[in-house]
Amino acid sequence: MSPPAQKVFDDALALPADARLHLVEQLLASLNLPVSDEIEQMWQQESERRAAELEQGKAQLVDGQAVFNRIRGKYQR
């Protein structure tokens, strides 16, 4: 990563989560990637299903850092 890009990345990490999410959405939109309506609909249904499972107590949130730590521990050599 170039030094200017690294600075932007480091600055972005200092933002609150909602601002980072908004930034990611804007960056992805700037790529002008083709979007399939069918895929978008499927993701929306999946996210609604997952949210319902959380609300019903059928699923629990797991801290992202804990997940990454577990993966690193599993695959470290």
Beta strands, then each sheet from edge to edge (+ up, - down):
end
